[in-house]
Amino acid sequence: MNDIAIEELEYLHRQYKKMPDGKPCAEAIRYAIKRADELDIHEWKLRCRYDLIHQYELHGDEGEMLPILSEFISLFEEQPFETFAEDYLYTLYCALGQWECFPLPLEDLKKLLENKKRMVVIKK
């Protein structure tokens, strides 16, 4: 990996962690996600999306959280990263919790449930 790219992402991470919660912070995290995607650094793609999930869950629009949940889950499933295994379970939980407000297609829900079962078995 490119050390300069990682330093840039670490800098962006430190900057948005210092910001007060809310829309400006969410926008800063979105920019960090954009950079992580452009630099194609998997760990940072996951880390920044997880931070944005928390930002939306606690201080924003939960409706905007669903696409980020979906992205995080897809990225993790494409290339599991052990550091984020518990975060993966949490995002599954959040996605299932959003079911009442934002119905998912039944096939997507079944996939989420199967993945959750698989991860629970792995964690035992």
Buried (B, 14 or more C-beta within 10 A) or exposed (E): EEEEBBEBBEEBBEBBEEBEEEEEBBBBBBBBBEBBBEBEBBBBBBBBBBBBBBBBBEEBEBEBBBEBBBBBBEBBEEEBBEEBBEBBBBBBEBBBEBEEEEEBEEEEBEBBEEBBEEBEEEEE
